[in-house]
Amino acid sequence: MLARTADPTPGTRGLSALLAAGLAALLASSCCVMPLALALLGVSGAWIGQLRVLEPWSPWLLAGALGALGLAAWQIYRPARAGSAQCGIDNDACRTTNRWMRRWFWLVALLTLVPLLAPLLAPWFY
């Protein structure tokens, strides 16, 4: 018989999916957006050209980021089960941590939009 594990607290639900989405979005943007961002910051060098190695993986990384973002949205925005003792009597602590997770979710979603929009905006910069 399999033992049921307790659901994570609402404040940490979706954290691992959110971290995976952020990492995948950063890796997906490393071929095209990262060299531009580094050049705008004044960082240069021959090693920047090596970032193009990840370009063939960019669509797969974007798909992974969007999938992880969808999973994180489902975990963060779904309501807690009725009758669960995850938050106790006072739900204020759960609402506060859930609010922070939602803010981080939208920040990662904006980060994921960067590699999606980079091919459209790149001709304006190069």
MOPAC internal coordinates of N, CA, C and O (Angstrom, degrees):
PM7 1SCF
backbone

  N    0.0000 0     0.00 0     0.00 0    0    0    0
  C    1.4250 1     0.00 0     0.00 0    1    0    0
  C    1.5249 1   107.84 1     0.00 0    2    1    0
  O    1.2310 1   120.55 1   -43.62 1    3    2    1
  N    1.3220 1   116.56 1   136.38 1    3    2    1
  C    1.4478 1   121.38 1   179.67 1    5    3    2
  C    1.5254 1   110.17 1   -86.76 1    6    5    3
  O    1.2310 1   120.98 1   -43.32 1    7    6    5
  N    1.3096 1   115.73 1   136.68 1    7    6    5
  C    1.4556 1   120.22 1   177.97 1    9    7    6
  C    1.5221 1   108.91 1   -85.91 1   10    9    7
  O    1.2310 1   120.93 1   -42.46 1   11   10    9
  N    1.3166 1   115.82 1   137.54 1   11   10    9
  C    1.4602 1   119.96 1   178.12 1   13   11   10
  C    1.5113 1   109.03 1   -81.32 1   14   13   11
  O    1.2310 1   121.05 1   -45.01 1   15   14   13
  N    1.3105 1   115.59 1   134.99 1   15   14   13
  C    1.4470 1   119.44 1   175.78 1   17   15   14
  C    1.5166 1   108.29 1   -94.01 1   18   17   15
  O    1.2310 1   120.72 1   -28.81 1   19   18   17
  N    1.2983 1   116.23 1   151.19 1   19   18   17
  C    1.4570 1   120.86 1  -179.85 1   21   19   18
  C    1.5290 1   109.73 1   -71.77 1   22   21   19
  O    1.2310 1   121.09 1   -34.79 1   23   22   21
  N    1.3156 1   115.52 1   145.21 1   23   22   21
  C    1.4599 1   119.87 1   175.80 1   25   23   22
  C    1.5151 1   108.92 1   -65.22 1   26   25   23
  O    1.2310 1   120.28 1   -34.19 1   27   26   25
  N    1.3372 1   117.06 1   145.81 1   27   26   25
  C    1.4563 1   118.16 1   175.54 1   29   27   26
  C    1.5235 1   109.87 1   -66.47 1   30   29   27
  O    1.2310 1   121.16 1   -20.52 1   31   30   29
  N    1.3030 1   115.39 1   159.48 1   31   30   29
  C    1.4547 1   118.65 1   179.46 1   33   31   30
  C    1.5205 1   109.37 1   -64.08 1   34   33   31
  O    1.2310 1   119.74 1   -26.69 1   35   34   33
  N    1.3235 1   118.10 1   153.31 1   35   34   33
  C    1.4595 1   120.00 1  -178.60 1   37   35   34
  C    1.5170 1   113.38 1   -59.40 1   38   37   35
  O    1.2310 1   119.77 1   154.98 1   39   38   37
  N    1.3245 1   118.04 1   -25.02 1   39   38   37
  C    1.4593 1   119.82 1   179.14 1   41   39   38
  C    1.5185 1   112.96 1   -71.18 1   42   41   39
  O    1.2310 1   119.75 1   154.09 1   43   42   41
  N    1.3270 1   118.08 1   -25.91 1   43   42   41
  C    1.4573 1   120.54 1  -178.92 1   45   43   42
  C    1.5197 1   112.73 1  -108.12 1   46   45   43
  O    1.2310 1   119.89 1   177.60 1   47   46   45
  N    1.3266 1   117.81 1    -2.40 1   47   46   45
  C    1.4632 1   119.88 1   176.66 1   49   47   46
  C    1.5124 1   109.25 1   -63.63 1   50   49   47
  O    1.2310 1   120.30 1   -53.16 1   51   50   49
  N    1.2871 1   117.03 1   126.84 1   51   50   49
  C    1.4555 1   121.38 1   176.99 1   53   51   50
  C    1.5141 1   114.66 1    89.21 1   54   53   51
  O    1.2310 1   119.72 1   177.61 1   55   54   53
  N    1.3241 1   118.15 1    -2.39 1   55   54   53
  C    1.4588 1   120.52 1  -177.83 1   57   55   54
  C    1.5181 1   111.71 1   -64.60 1   58   57   55
  O    1.2310 1   119.67 1   135.47 1   59   58   57
  N    1.3216 1   118.23 1   -44.53 1   59   58   57
  C    1.4673 1   119.91 1  -179.18 1   61   59   58
  C    1.5288 1   110.94 1   -67.09 1   62   61   59
  O    1.2310 1   120.02 1   141.40 1   63   62   61
  N    1.3303 1   117.56 1   -38.60 1   63   62   61
  C    1.4679 1   119.49 1   177.39 1   65   63   62
  C    1.5205 1   110.72 1   -67.45 1   66   65   63
  O    1.2310 1   120.15 1   144.69 1   67   66   65
  N    1.3195 1   117.33 1   -35.31 1   67   66   65
  C    1.4597 1   121.06 1   178.15 1   69   67   66
  C    1.5234 1   111.26 1   -67.77 1   70   69   67
  O    1.2310 1   120.24 1   140.01 1   71   70   69
  N    1.3170 1   117.14 1   -39.99 1   71   70   69
  C    1.4635 1   120.69 1   176.88 1   73   71   70
  C    1.5316 1   110.94 1   -66.39 1   74   73   71
  O    1.2310 1   120.16 1   140.10 1   75   74   73
  N    1.3238 1   117.29 1   -39.90 1   75   74   73
  C    1.4656 1   120.65 1   177.77 1   77   75   74
  C    1.5204 1   110.79 1   -64.66 1   78   77   75
  O    1.2310 1   119.90 1   139.81 1   79   78   77
  N    1.3283 1   117.80 1   -40.19 1   79   78   77
  C    1.4614 1   120.84 1   178.88 1   81   79   78
  C    1.5219 1   110.87 1   -65.25 1   82   81   79
  O    1.2310 1   120.20 1   138.48 1   83   82   81
  N    1.3200 1   117.23 1   -41.52 1   83   82   81
  C    1.4617 1   120.47 1   178.77 1   85   83   82
  C    1.5162 1   112.64 1   -64.77 1   86   85   83
  O    1.2310 1   120.54 1   137.45 1   87   86   85
  N    1.3246 1   116.57 1   -42.55 1   87   86   85
  C    1.4646 1   120.50 1   178.65 1   89   87   86
  C    1.5239 1   111.10 1   -65.17 1   90   89   87
  O    1.2310 1   120.36 1   136.36 1   91   90   89
  N    1.3275 1   116.91 1   -43.64 1   91   90   89
  C    1.4661 1   120.15 1   179.07 1   93   91   90
  C    1.5261 1   111.21 1   -65.03 1   94   93   91
  O    1.2310 1   120.05 1   142.41 1   95   94   93
  N    1.3200 1   117.51 1   -37.59 1   95   94   93
  C    1.4659 1   120.08 1   178.20 1   97   95   94
  C    1.5235 1   111.35 1   -67.01 1   98   97   95
  O    1.2310 1   120.33 1   140.41 1   99   98   97
  N    1.3273 1   116.97 1   -39.59 1   99   98   97
  C    1.4704 1   119.45 1   176.73 1  101   99   98
  C    1.5190 1   111.71 1   -64.61 1  102  101   99
  O    1.2310 1   120.32 1   137.31 1  103  102  101
  N    1.3207 1   116.99 1   -42.69 1  103  102  101
  C    1.4644 1   119.71 1   179.02 1  105  103  102
  C    1.5253 1   111.39 1   -67.75 1  106  105  103
  O    1.2310 1   120.07 1   143.80 1  107  106  105
  N    1.3357 1   117.48 1   -36.20 1  107  106  105
  C    1.4631 1   119.97 1   179.50 1  109  107  106
  C    1.5162 1   111.36 1   -67.71 1  110  109  107
  O    1.2310 1   120.19 1   148.86 1  111  110  109
  N    1.3236 1   117.24 1   -31.14 1  111  110  109
  C    1.4592 1   119.69 1  -179.33 1  113  111  110
  C    1.5170 1   112.83 1   -88.05 1  114  113  111
  O    1.2310 1   119.65 1   176.30 1  115  114  113
  N    1.3266 1   118.28 1    -3.70 1  115  114  113
  C    1.4594 1   120.03 1  -174.70 1  117  115  114
  C    1.5249 1   112.80 1   -68.64 1  118  117  115
  O    1.2310 1   119.26 1   155.39 1  119  118  117
  N    1.3198 1   119.02 1   -24.61 1  119  118  117
  C    1.4588 1   119.97 1  -177.65 1  121  119  118
  C    1.5190 1   112.19 1   -79.43 1  122  121  119
  O    1.2310 1   119.82 1   145.13 1  123  122  121
  N    1.2985 1   117.95 1   -34.87 1  123  122  121
  C    1.4618 1   120.46 1  -170.66 1  125  123  122
  C    1.5231 1   113.27 1  -116.58 1  126  125  123
  O    1.2310 1   120.10 1   136.44 1  127  126  125
  N    1.3102 1   117.42 1   -43.56 1  127  126  125
  C    1.4563 1   121.43 1  -174.01 1  129  127  126
  C    1.5290 1   111.44 1   -86.79 1  130  129  127
  O    1.2310 1   120.49 1   140.80 1  131  130  129
  N    1.3163 1   116.66 1   -39.20 1  131  130  129
  C    1.4540 1   120.35 1  -176.70 1  133  131  130
  C    1.5288 1   113.28 1   -59.93 1  134  133  131
  O    1.2310 1   118.28 1   135.28 1  135  134  133
  N    1.3552 1   120.89 1   -44.72 1  135  134  133
  C    1.4635 1   118.77 1   177.47 1  137  135  134
  C    1.5264 1   112.97 1   -60.83 1  138  137  135
  O    1.2310 1   120.42 1   142.44 1  139  138  137
  N    1.3304 1   116.79 1   -37.56 1  139  138  137
  C    1.4639 1   120.27 1   177.85 1  141  139  138
  C    1.5227 1   110.78 1   -66.28 1  142  141  139
  O    1.2310 1   120.28 1   136.02 1  143  142  141
  N    1.3178 1   117.06 1   -43.98 1  143  142  141
  C    1.4634 1   120.71 1   179.50 1  145  143  142
  C    1.5294 1   111.04 1   -64.54 1  146  145  143
  O    1.2310 1   120.35 1   139.24 1  147  146  145
  N    1.3299 1   116.94 1   -40.76 1  147  146  145
  C    1.4630 1   119.66 1   178.01 1  149  147  146
  C    1.5153 1   111.81 1   -66.50 1  150  149  147
  O    1.2310 1   120.08 1   141.65 1  151  150  149
  N    1.3329 1   117.44 1   -38.35 1  151  150  149
  C    1.4607 1   120.67 1   177.74 1  153  151  150
  C    1.5272 1   111.01 1   -66.29 1  154  153  151
  O    1.2310 1   119.83 1   142.06 1  155  154  153
  N    1.3232 1   117.93 1   -37.94 1  155  154  153
  C    1.4612 1   120.75 1   177.00 1  157  155  154
  C    1.5202 1   111.95 1   -67.30 1  158  157  155
  O    1.2310 1   120.51 1   151.78 1  159  158  157
  N    1.3290 1   116.64 1   -28.22 1  159  158  157
  C    1.4657 1   120.85 1   177.07 1  161  159  158
  C    1.5225 1   112.55 1   -83.08 1  162  161  159
  O    1.2310 1   120.02 1   172.27 1  163  162  161
  N    1.3177 1   117.56 1    -7.73 1  163  162  161
  C    1.4529 1   121.45 1   179.19 1  165  163  162
  C    1.5098 1   114.51 1    93.47 1  166  165  163
  O    1.2310 1   119.90 1  -172.43 1  167  166  165
  N    1.3052 1   117.80 1     7.57 1  167  166  165
  C    1.4629 1   121.82 1   179.19 1  169  167  166
  C    1.5238 1   107.42 1   -89.09 1  170  169  167
  O    1.2310 1   120.80 1   -51.09 1  171  170  169
  N    1.3118 1   116.08 1   128.91 1  171  170  169
  C    1.4585 1   118.81 1   179.22 1  173  171  170
  C    1.5218 1   109.34 1  -141.55 1  174  173  171
  O    1.2310 1   121.74 1   -10.08 1  175  174  173
  N    1.2934 1   114.27 1   169.92 1  175  174  173
  C    1.4496 1   120.32 1   179.27 1  177  175  174
  C    1.5141 1   110.48 1   152.23 1  178  177  175
  O    1.2310 1   121.51 1   -16.21 1  179  178  177
  N    1.3160 1   114.72 1   163.79 1  179  178  177
  C    1.4617 1   119.36 1  -179.37 1  181  179  178
  C    1.5221 1   112.38 1   -69.75 1  182  181  179
  O    1.2310 1   120.03 1   158.95 1  183  182  181
  N    1.3142 1   117.55 1   -21.05 1  183  182  181
  C    1.4597 1   121.14 1  -178.15 1  185  183  182
  C    1.5272 1   112.19 1   -69.23 1  186  185  183
  O    1.2310 1   119.97 1   159.99 1  187  186  185
  N    1.3268 1   117.66 1   -20.01 1  187  186  185
  C    1.4626 1   120.29 1  -179.46 1  189  187  186
  C    1.5300 1   110.39 1   -63.98 1  190  189  187
  O    1.2310 1   120.20 1   148.44 1  191  190  189
  N    1.3295 1   117.22 1   -31.56 1  191  190  189
  C    1.4593 1   120.38 1   178.08 1  193  191  190
  C    1.5198 1   113.02 1   -65.73 1  194  193  191
  O    1.2310 1   120.29 1   158.21 1  195  194  193
  N    1.3272 1   117.04 1   -21.79 1  195  194  193
  C    1.4618 1   120.74 1   179.02 1  197  195  194
  C    1.5235 1   113.03 1   -73.74 1  198  197  195
  O    1.2310 1   120.20 1   167.59 1  199  198  197
  N    1.3256 1   117.23 1   -12.41 1  199  198  197
  C    1.4608 1   120.46 1   178.88 1  201  199  198
  C    1.5318 1   112.07 1   -69.65 1  202  201  199
  O    1.2310 1   120.23 1   164.31 1  203  202  201
  N    1.3211 1   117.16 1   -15.69 1  203  202  201
  C    1.4653 1   120.99 1   179.38 1  205  203  202
  C    1.5245 1   112.36 1   -72.46 1  206  205  203
  O    1.2310 1   120.17 1   172.60 1  207  206  205
  N    1.3068 1   117.28 1    -7.40 1  207  206  205
  C    1.4625 1   121.14 1   178.71 1  209  207  206
  C    1.5337 1   110.75 1   -61.91 1  210  209  207
  O    1.2310 1   120.25 1   148.75 1  211  210  209
  N    1.3261 1   117.13 1   -31.25 1  211  210  209
  C    1.4609 1   121.24 1  -177.39 1  213  211  210
  C    1.5294 1   112.97 1   -84.92 1  214  213  211
  O    1.2310 1   119.55 1  -179.67 1  215  214  213
  N    1.3195 1   118.47 1     0.33 1  215  214  213
  C    1.4664 1   120.40 1  -176.88 1  217  215  214
  C    1.5298 1   113.54 1   -59.71 1  218  217  215
  O    1.2310 1   118.09 1   137.57 1  219  218  217
  N    1.3416 1   121.24 1   -42.43 1  219  218  217
  C    1.4672 1   118.91 1   178.20 1  221  219  218
  C    1.5312 1   113.61 1   -63.90 1  222  221  219
  O    1.2310 1   120.28 1   157.06 1  223  222  221
  N    1.3098 1   117.07 1   -22.94 1  223  222  221
  C    1.4613 1   121.16 1  -179.15 1  225  223  222
  C    1.5270 1   112.68 1   -88.73 1  226  225  223
  O    1.2310 1   119.95 1   172.56 1  227  226  225
  N    1.3139 1   117.70 1    -7.44 1  227  226  225
  C    1.4564 1   121.66 1  -174.87 1  229  227  226
  C    1.5308 1   113.96 1   -57.27 1  230  229  227
  O    1.2310 1   118.51 1   134.02 1  231  230  229
  N    1.3479 1   120.45 1   -45.98 1  231  230  229
  C    1.4803 1   118.52 1   178.66 1  233  231  230
  C    1.5281 1   112.76 1   -63.19 1  234  233  231
  O    1.2310 1   120.44 1   142.87 1  235  234  233
  N    1.3320 1   116.77 1   -37.13 1  235  234  233
  C    1.4602 1   119.52 1   179.16 1  237  235  234
  C    1.5192 1   111.29 1   -69.34 1  238  237  235
  O    1.2310 1   120.71 1   141.17 1  239  238  237
  N    1.3252 1   116.24 1   -38.83 1  239  238  237
  C    1.4573 1   119.59 1   177.64 1  241  239  238
  C    1.5224 1   111.23 1   -66.99 1  242  241  239
  O    1.2310 1   120.58 1   142.18 1  243  242  241
  N    1.3325 1   116.50 1   -37.82 1  243  242  241
  C    1.4622 1   119.51 1   176.48 1  245  243  242
  C    1.5193 1   111.53 1   -65.08 1  246  245  243
  O    1.2310 1   120.57 1   139.28 1  247  246  245
  N    1.3205 1   116.52 1   -40.72 1  247  246  245
  C    1.4660 1   119.79 1   177.32 1  249  247  246
  C    1.5270 1   110.45 1   -63.27 1  250  249  247
  O    1.2310 1   120.48 1   139.27 1  251  250  249
  N    1.3224 1   116.69 1   -40.73 1  251  250  249
  C    1.4631 1   120.22 1   176.50 1  253  251  250
  C    1.5198 1   111.92 1   -64.58 1  254  253  251
  O    1.2310 1   120.73 1   140.25 1  255  254  253
  N    1.3426 1   116.22 1   -39.75 1  255  254  253
  C    1.4669 1   119.78 1   178.52 1  257  255  254
  C    1.5124 1   111.04 1   -65.23 1  258  257  255
  O    1.2310 1   120.00 1   137.44 1  259  258  257
  N    1.3205 1   117.61 1   -42.56 1  259  258  257
  C    1.4602 1   120.44 1   179.04 1  261  259  258
  C    1.5239 1   111.60 1   -66.89 1  262  261  259
  O    1.2310 1   120.27 1   141.64 1  263  262  261
  N    1.3369 1   117.10 1   -38.36 1  263  262  261
  C    1.4603 1   120.13 1   176.65 1  265  263  262
  C    1.5217 1   111.81 1   -65.22 1  266  265  263
  O    1.2310 1   120.62 1   135.21 1  267  266  265
  N    1.3256 1   116.41 1   -44.79 1  267  266  265
  C    1.4649 1   120.02 1   178.75 1  269  267  266
  C    1.5268 1   110.75 1   -66.99 1  270  269  267
  O    1.2310 1   120.23 1   146.08 1  271  270  269
  N    1.3283 1   117.16 1   -33.92 1  271  270  269
  C    1.4527 1   120.57 1   176.80 1  273  271  270
  C    1.5244 1   111.12 1   -67.20 1  274  273  271
  O    1.2310 1   120.48 1   140.57 1  275  274  273
  N    1.3251 1   116.69 1   -39.43 1  275  274  273
  C    1.4633 1   120.14 1   175.95 1  277  275  274
  C    1.5174 1   111.72 1   -64.33 1  278  277  275
  O    1.2310 1   120.35 1   138.43 1  279  278  277
  N    1.3246 1   116.94 1   -41.57 1  279  278  277
  C    1.4608 1   120.75 1   177.40 1  281  279  278
  C    1.5265 1   110.83 1   -64.20 1  282  281  279
  O    1.2310 1   120.56 1   138.02 1  283  282  281
  N    1.3283 1   116.54 1   -41.98 1  283  282  281
  C    1.4638 1   120.29 1   178.98 1  285  283  282
  C    1.5281 1   110.43 1   -64.57 1  286  285  283
  O    1.2310 1   120.16 1   139.53 1  287  286  285
  N    1.3315 1   117.30 1   -40.47 1  287  286  285
  C    1.4708 1   120.06 1   178.65 1  289  287  286
  C    1.5198 1   110.46 1   -62.93 1  290  289  287
  O    1.2310 1   120.66 1   137.95 1  291  290  289
  N    1.3151 1   116.35 1   -42.05 1  291  290  289
  C    1.4577 1   119.78 1   179.48 1  293  291  290
  C    1.5284 1   110.66 1   -63.65 1  294  293  291
  O    1.2310 1   120.43 1   138.38 1  295  294  293
  N    1.3242 1   116.79 1   -41.62 1  295  294  293
  C    1.4577 1   119.84 1  -178.05 1  297  295  294
  C    1.5239 1   112.61 1   -73.71 1  298  297  295
  O    1.2310 1   120.09 1   146.30 1  299  298  297
  N    1.3227 1   117.44 1   -33.70 1  299  298  297
  C    1.4633 1   120.50 1  -176.79 1  301  299  298
  C    1.5211 1   111.44 1   -80.71 1  302  301  299
  O    1.2310 1   120.29 1   138.20 1  303  302  301
  N    1.3167 1   117.04 1   -41.80 1  303  302  301
  C    1.4593 1   120.48 1  -172.79 1  305  303  302
  C    1.5241 1   114.59 1   -91.39 1  306  305  303
  O    1.2310 1   119.16 1   171.25 1  307  306  305
  N    1.3102 1   119.21 1    -8.75 1  307  306  305
  C    1.4661 1   118.89 1   178.02 1  309  307  306
  C    1.5265 1   108.73 1   -74.03 1  310  309  307
  O    1.2310 1   120.40 1   -35.55 1  311  310  309
  N    1.3141 1   116.83 1   144.45 1  311  310  309
  C    1.4678 1   118.69 1  -179.81 1  313  311  310
  C    1.5294 1   110.72 1   -73.57 1  314  313  311
  O    1.2310 1   121.48 1   -26.41 1  315  314  313
  N    1.3083 1   114.78 1   153.59 1  315  314  313
  C    1.4686 1   120.06 1   176.80 1  317  315  314
  C    1.5159 1   108.79 1   -68.18 1  318  317  315
  O    1.2310 1   121.01 1   -31.00 1  319  318  317
  N    1.3218 1   115.68 1   149.00 1  319  318  317
  C    1.4604 1   119.96 1  -179.54 1  321  319  318
  C    1.5228 1   110.90 1   -63.92 1  322  321  319
  O    1.2310 1   121.34 1   -37.65 1  323  322  321
  N    1.2905 1   115.05 1   142.35 1  323  322  321
  C    1.4664 1   119.87 1   179.28 1  325  323  322
  C    1.5211 1   109.24 1   -66.29 1  326  325  323
  O    1.2310 1   120.92 1   -44.80 1  327  326  325
  N    1.2991 1   115.84 1   135.20 1  327  326  325
  C    1.4543 1   120.51 1   177.84 1  329  327  326
  C    1.5104 1   114.39 1    83.33 1  330  329  327
  O    1.2310 1   119.79 1  -178.09 1  331  330  329
  N    1.3367 1   118.00 1     1.91 1  331  330  329
  C    1.4580 1   118.31 1   179.37 1  333  331  330
  C    1.5220 1   109.42 1   -80.54 1  334  333  331
  O    1.2310 1   121.16 1   -31.53 1  335  334  333
  N    1.3002 1   115.40 1   148.47 1  335  334  333
  C    1.4624 1   120.93 1  -178.05 1  337  335  334
  C    1.5149 1   110.63 1   -99.18 1  338  337  335
  O    1.2310 1   120.08 1  -143.77 1  339  338  337
  N    1.3178 1   117.45 1    36.23 1  339  338  337
  C    1.4576 1   120.00 1  -177.05 1  341  339  338
  C    1.5161 1   111.75 1   -73.12 1  342  341  339
  O    1.2310 1   120.32 1   143.16 1  343  342  341
  N    1.3177 1   116.99 1   -36.84 1  343  342  341
  C    1.4581 1   119.74 1  -176.08 1  345  343  342
  C    1.5151 1   113.08 1  -106.22 1  346  345  343
  O    1.2310 1   120.21 1   167.65 1  347  346  345
  N    1.2861 1   117.20 1   -12.35 1  347  346  345
  C    1.4514 1   119.96 1  -176.89 1  349  347  346
  C    1.5169 1   110.40 1    78.98 1  350  349  347
  O    1.2310 1   121.12 1    25.45 1  351  350  349
  N    1.3067 1   115.46 1  -154.55 1  351  350  349
  C    1.4630 1   120.04 1  -176.78 1  353  351  350
  C    1.5250 1   110.64 1   -76.88 1  354  353  351
  O    1.2310 1   120.00 1   139.47 1  355  354  353
  N    1.3142 1   117.61 1   -40.53 1  355  354  353
  C    1.4593 1   121.59 1  -176.88 1  357  355  354
  C    1.5213 1   109.71 1   -92.73 1  358  357  355
  O    1.2310 1   119.93 1   -64.82 1  359  358  357
  N    1.3143 1   117.74 1   115.18 1  359  358  357
  C    1.4666 1   122.53 1  -178.73 1  361  359  358
  C    1.5231 1   113.05 1   -88.33 1  362  361  359
  O    1.2310 1   118.97 1   179.88 1  363  362  361
  N    1.3425 1   119.56 1    -0.12 1  363  362  361
  C    1.4599 1   120.92 1  -177.42 1  365  363  362
  C    1.5229 1   112.11 1   -62.84 1  366  365  363
  O    1.2310 1   120.18 1   139.84 1  367  366  365
  N    1.3327 1   117.27 1   -40.16 1  367  366  365
  C    1.4624 1   119.89 1   179.81 1  369  367  366
  C    1.5199 1   110.40 1   -64.22 1  370  369  367
  O    1.2310 1   120.03 1   140.59 1  371  370  369
  N    1.3164 1   117.55 1   -39.41 1  371  370  369
  C    1.4633 1   120.86 1   179.09 1  373  371  370
  C    1.5177 1   110.80 1   -67.46 1  374  373  371
  O    1.2310 1   120.39 1   139.22 1  375  374  373
  N    1.3257 1   116.86 1   -40.78 1  375  374  373
  C    1.4693 1   119.48 1   179.76 1  377  375  374
  C    1.5180 1   111.01 1   -64.72 1  378  377  375
  O    1.2310 1   119.80 1   142.02 1  379  378  377
  N    1.3367 1   117.99 1   -37.98 1  379  378  377
  C    1.4619 1   121.09 1  -179.15 1  381  379  378
  C    1.5258 1   110.75 1   -66.72 1  382  381  379
  O    1.2310 1   120.03 1   132.97 1  383  382  381
  N    1.3349 1   117.54 1   -47.03 1  383  382  381
  C    1.4647 1   119.10 1  -179.43 1  385  383  382
  C    1.5160 1   110.75 1   -68.52 1  386  385  383
  O    1.2310 1   120.36 1   144.83 1  387  386  385
  N    1.3255 1   116.92 1   -35.17 1  387  386  385
  C    1.4570 1   119.82 1   177.97 1  389  387  386
  C    1.5254 1   110.42 1   -66.58 1  390  389  387
  O    1.2310 1   120.00 1   144.43 1  391  390  389
  N    1.3157 1   117.61 1   -35.57 1  391  390  389
  C    1.4669 1   121.06 1   177.58 1  393  391  390
  C    1.5259 1   110.52 1   -63.72 1  394  393  391
  O    1.2310 1   120.08 1   138.87 1  395  394  393
  N    1.3310 1   117.45 1   -41.13 1  395  394  393
  C    1.4634 1   120.40 1   178.43 1  397  395  394
  C    1.5279 1   111.00 1   -66.42 1  398  397  395
  O    1.2310 1   120.68 1   139.90 1  399  398  397
  N    1.3194 1   116.31 1   -40.10 1  399  398  397
  C    1.4686 1   119.10 1   178.30 1  401  399  398
  C    1.5270 1   110.43 1   -64.04 1  402  401  399
  O    1.2310 1   120.34 1   142.14 1  403  402  401
  N    1.3195 1   116.95 1   -37.86 1  403  402  401
  C    1.4636 1   119.64 1   178.08 1  405  403  402
  C    1.5124 1   111.40 1   -66.67 1  406  405  403
  O    1.2310 1   119.55 1   142.39 1  407  406  405
  N    1.2932 1   118.46 1   -37.61 1  407  406  405
  C    1.4762 1   120.83 1   176.45 1  409  407  406
  C    1.5254 1   110.80 1   -64.92 1  410  409  407
  O    1.2310 1   120.21 1   136.51 1  411  410  409
  N    1.3245 1   117.20 1   -43.49 1  411  410  409
  C    1.4645 1   120.55 1   177.52 1  413  411  410
  C    1.5203 1   110.76 1   -64.52 1  414  413  411
  O    1.2310 1   120.72 1   144.51 1  415  414  413
  N    1.3281 1   116.23 1   -35.49 1  415  414  413
  C    1.4585 1   119.83 1   178.00 1  417  415  414
  C    1.5280 1   110.61 1   -60.06 1  418  417  415
  O    1.2310 1   120.17 1   133.10 1  419  418  417
  N    1.3229 1   117.29 1   -46.90 1  419  418  417
  C    1.4632 1   119.42 1  -178.34 1  421  419  418
  C    1.5277 1   111.77 1   -70.42 1  422  421  419
  O    1.2310 1   119.77 1   150.25 1  423  422  421
  N    1.3165 1   118.05 1   -29.75 1  423  422  421
  C    1.4690 1   119.97 1   174.62 1  425  423  422
  C    1.5235 1   110.59 1   -66.01 1  426  425  423
  O    1.2310 1   120.23 1   136.57 1  427  426  425
  N    1.3257 1   117.17 1   -43.43 1  427  426  425
  C    1.4641 1   120.84 1   178.07 1  429  427  426
  C    1.5238 1   110.76 1   -67.76 1  430  429  427
  O    1.2310 1   120.22 1   145.52 1  431  430  429
  N    1.3389 1   117.19 1   -34.48 1  431  430  429
  C    1.4604 1   120.25 1   176.57 1  433  431  430
  C    1.5257 1   110.74 1   -63.61 1  434  433  431
  O    1.2310 1   119.98 1   139.80 1  435  434  433
  N    1.3290 1   117.64 1   -40.20 1  435  434  433
  C    1.4631 1   120.35 1   175.81 1  437  435  434
  C    1.5230 1   111.15 1   -66.33 1  438  437  435
  O    1.2310 1   120.68 1   142.40 1  439  438  437
  N    1.3248 1   116.31 1   -37.60 1  439  438  437
  C    1.4619 1   120.68 1   176.72 1  441  439  438
  C    1.5284 1   111.00 1   -63.60 1  442  441  439
  O    1.2310 1   120.39 1   146.20 1  443  442  441
  N    1.3135 1   116.85 1   -33.80 1  443  442  441
  C    1.4595 1   121.21 1   178.87 1  445  443  442
  C    1.5302 1   111.21 1   -73.53 1  446  445  443
  O    1.2310 1   120.19 1   151.64 1  447  446  445
  N    1.3210 1   117.24 1   -28.36 1  447  446  445
  C    1.4662 1   120.36 1   178.14 1  449  447  446
  C    1.5293 1   112.45 1   -68.88 1  450  449  447
  O    1.2310 1   120.09 1   154.18 1  451  450  449
  N    1.3207 1   117.43 1   -25.82 1  451  450  449
  C    1.4677 1   120.57 1  -177.28 1  453  451  450
  C    1.5277 1   111.92 1   -59.21 1  454  453  451
  O    1.2310 1   118.54 1   127.35 1  455  454  453
  N    1.3482 1   120.38 1   -52.65 1  455  454  453
  C    1.4639 1   117.56 1   179.30 1  457  455  454
  C    1.5266 1   113.15 1   -70.14 1  458  457  455
  O    1.2310 1   119.95 1   159.32 1  459  458  457
  N    1.3303 1   117.69 1   -20.68 1  459  458  457
  C    1.4610 1   119.28 1   176.19 1  461  459  458
  C    1.5288 1   111.67 1   -72.66 1  462  461  459
  O    1.2310 1   120.76 1   142.77 1  463  462  461
  N    1.3271 1   116.14 1   -37.23 1  463  462  461
  C    1.4624 1   120.75 1  -177.17 1  465  463  462
  C    1.5258 1   113.32 1   -92.80 1  466  465  463
  O    1.2310 1   119.82 1   169.29 1  467  466  465
  N    1.3278 1   117.95 1   -10.71 1  467  466  465
  C    1.4646 1   121.16 1  -176.97 1  469  467  466
  C    1.5250 1   113.42 1   -58.16 1  470  469  467
  O    1.2310 1   118.28 1   136.65 1  471  470  469
  N    1.3340 1   120.88 1   -43.35 1  471  470  469
  C    1.4712 1   118.68 1   179.07 1  473  471  470
  C    1.5275 1   113.42 1   -63.72 1  474  473  471
  O    1.2310 1   120.14 1   152.61 1  475  474  473
  N    1.3173 1   117.33 1   -27.39 1  475  474  473
  C    1.4589 1   120.05 1   178.17 1  477  475  474
  C    1.5218 1   112.59 1   -78.12 1  478  477  475
  O    1.2310 1   120.54 1   146.08 1  479  478  477
  N    1.3236 1   116.58 1   -33.92 1  479  478  477
  C    1.4596 1   120.93 1  -176.60 1  481  479  478
  C    1.5266 1   113.69 1   -94.47 1  482  481  479
  O    1.2310 1   119.50 1   165.49 1  483  482  481
  N    1.3116 1   118.57 1   -14.51 1  483  482  481
  C    1.4693 1   122.13 1  -176.18 1  485  483  482
  C    1.5255 1   113.26 1   -59.65 1  486  485  483
  O    1.2310 1   118.07 1   140.24 1  487  486  485
  N    1.3359 1   121.29 1   -39.76 1  487  486  485
  C    1.4752 1   119.20 1   179.24 1  489  487  486
  C    1.5248 1   113.99 1   -60.12 1  490  489  487
  O    1.2310 1   119.75 1   156.68 1  491  490  489
  N    1.3193 1   118.08 1   -23.32 1  491  490  489
  C    1.4591 1   119.97 1   178.63 1  493  491  490
  C    1.5214 1   112.12 1   -73.93 1  494  493  491
  O    1.2310 1   120.11 1   157.12 1  495  494  493
  N    1.3507 1   117.39 1   -22.88 1  495  494  493
  C    1.4482 1   121.01 1  -176.55 1  497  495  494
  C    1.5266 1   113.57 1  -101.72 1  498  497  495
  O    1.2310 1   120.20 1   153.89 1  499  498  497
  N    1.3372 1   117.23 1   -26.11 1  499  498  497
  C    1.4673 1   119.22 1  -175.04 1  501  499  498
  C    1.5000 1   110.64 1  -103.00 1  502  501  499
  O    1.2310 1   120.10 1   180.00 1  503  502  501

